Amino acid sequence: MSVETFVPDSAVITVTPEAVRHFESKLAKAGIEQIIRFSTKPSGCTGFAYVVDYAEHAEEDDIVLEVSDKVTVAVAQDAIPMLKNTEIDYVFEGVNGVLKFNNPNVIDECGCGESFSVN
């Protein structure tokens, strides 16, 4: 199966330089050549949760983006309506580094931050 890199007219997602460095570091430490795959799943009291996986290859209908010469990301086709124009960032909260999804589509989030809903 061959997956072509697709560059959409408008951003499906963007990945900040901090998040790119985070993913590059994780991949280098693991010594693997994989892609980062973003999707969503039904979860929690509000509706959906973000899913970040390492994968050997993209699924056939994923949107694939090269975010650096070392990091390729794939976005699940069924997650695009929920993730469109989302910025993925890596920030420190206290001493912990966390991925942040700055998603303009979110209309509600649960109190614990585990799930979200969109229009």
N, C-alpha and C positions, 0 to 999 in steps of 0.2 A: 504494500500500500504506500503510495506516495502522497505526501501532504505538501501543498504549496503554501509559501508564505504569502499572506494577504495583507495589504496595507489599505485599510478602509478610508473613505473620503473624510470621515470624522472619527475621532478617537473612540475606540471601543473602551479601552482603558489606557491610562498612563501610569508609568512606574517612575517614582522619583529616583534621583541619583542615590539617595540613602538606601532605598529598597533594592536597587540594582546591586549595590555593594554588599548588602546583606545576602542576597541570593547568590552572588558570585562566591562569597566566602563559604556559604553552606555547601555549595556544589564542590568547591575546591577541597574543603575538609573531608567530604565524603568520598572524594576521588572518583566521582561518577560523571558521566556525560548524560544528563537528563534534562528534560524541560520542566518548567514550572507550569502547572495546570490549575486554572481558576474555574470554579463552578459554584453552584449553590445547591442546597438541599432543603427540603421542608424540615423545619425544626422550631422548637421553642414555642413560646406563647404568642409571638408576633407574626410568625410565618416562615421565614427562611434564615439560613445561616450560610456564611461564606465557607467554601472548601478550598484549601490550598494543598495540592498534591505534587509530588515528584513523579514524573512518568517517563517511560522509555521513549514514547512517541505520542504525538497528538492523535486524538480520535479523528475519524474521517471528516466530520463536519465542523470541527473546531476552527476558530479564527486563530491564526498563528502570527505572532509578532516578534521580531528580533529587537530586544530592548538594549542589548549591548553585544559586543563580539563574543561574550561568554555566556549570555543568558537569553534563552528563547522562552517565551511564555505562550500558552495556549489558553483560549477562553472557550468554554463549552458553549455551543450554539444556543442551547436552551436557557443559558444564563445571561446572554447578551442584553435582553430587554431590562434585566435587573441591574446589570453592571455597566451599561453604556455611560461613558464619560466619567467613570470612577477613577480617582487617583489612588494608587496604592503607595503608601508611604511606610517607612520604618522609623519609629521614634522611640525614645527612652522615656519611660514613666518610672521615675525613681531610678532604681538600678536595673530594671528589666527592659529589654528591648522587645517591642511588639509591632506587628503589622497593623496599620490603620487603613481602613477603607473609607476614603472621603467620597461618599456616594451621593450625588445630587438627586437620585431617584427615591431615596428613603423618605417615607412619610411618617414612620413610627418605628421606634426601637423599644425592646423590652428593657426593664430596669437593670438587669444584670449584663446587658450588652451582648447576649448570646444570639439574639435573632432580630430580624427587621422585616418591615413590609414596604412595598412600593405601590405606586399607582397602578 
